[in-house]
Amino acid sequence: MPVNAPVSDACLEQTFRSARTRNGWIERDVPETLVRASYDLLRLGPTSANCCPARFVFLHTEAAKNRLAPFLTEGNRAKTLASPWVAIVAWDWNFHEKIPELFPHNPGAKDWFEAEPARQEHGFRNGSLQGAYLIVAARMMGLDCGPMSGFDKAGVEEEFFQGDDRMKDWKVNFLCNIGYGDDTKLKPRNPRLSFQDACAIL
Ligand SMILES: Cc1cc2nc3c(=O)[nH]c(=O)nc-3n(C[C@H](O)[C@H](O)[C@H](O)COP(=O)(O)O)c2cc1C
């Protein structure tokens, strides 16, 4: 049953007000159960026709993170190697093929996404939404995130996806470090646009 009431102030604090983008990590591992729990929450976030195009590759081992390292910008490398987990947030170019399973009352909705421009628009849009749900879900699990777009996209796709049958049509969207943030590495919080500057009510 929907609750239809604001969540607790503590939840707002943890998820948005005090939550920050992290640039460094304390030495504390994150159990795989919390990563799985974050996915189990984020997958419930809404997407067009429930198309769920996002795919996630979670890097945890030293070896996996080292495979990523050459493709990161200089400023993103050290903090990513030090992060307990790194999520490659991707989306599946063939996401529409799962629509009969995901939207069973209208399996023909698959055809809405057949044309390449539609796949690009809806796959990227909904995959990005699911990437944002990951950040919020991880924060709700008590974790911190460090999303990044500073990396060589083609290089990451070649290294992680192209040799793998399941992943060969996945496209990288962004990367997200996940761990417990080191407060000493925080940069000052930047301003946000006011309601007046960013919104309109008609
Ligand atoms: C999609 C995305 C890509 C980003 N790329 C990078 C990046 O490559 N390197 C980096 O240091 N920060 C990156 N950031 C961090 C942003 O600069 C940061 O989230 C923003 O300034 C807000 O910071 P705050 O959450 O601490 O207020 C990225 C954030 C997002 C959401």
The ligand as an ORCA input file, in Angstrom:
! r2SCAN-3c Opt
* xyz 0 1
  C      26.678     11.717    -14.266
  C      27.742     12.388    -13.409
  C      29.030     12.469    -13.862
  C      30.038     13.032    -13.075
  N      31.336     12.974    -13.493
  C      32.321     13.277    -12.641
  C      33.670     12.979    -12.949
  O      34.002     12.423    -14.003
  N      34.623     13.296    -12.022
  C      34.311     13.879    -10.826
  O      35.218     14.124    -10.027
  N      33.028     14.182    -10.507
  C      32.028     13.872    -11.366
  N      30.716     14.100    -11.011
  C      30.428     14.692     -9.694
  C      29.661     16.024     -9.756
  O      30.516     17.072    -10.030
  C      28.941     16.184     -8.402
  O      28.004     15.147     -8.284
  C      28.222     17.517     -8.261
  O      29.119     18.570     -8.293
  C      27.398     17.580     -6.982
  O      28.204     17.384     -5.860
  P      27.529     17.121     -4.419
  O      26.690     15.894     -4.570
  O      28.671     16.889     -3.481
  O      26.739     18.319     -4.075
  C      29.701     13.582    -11.797
  C      28.369     13.516    -11.359
  C      27.410     12.917    -12.134
  C      25.994     12.814    -11.583
*
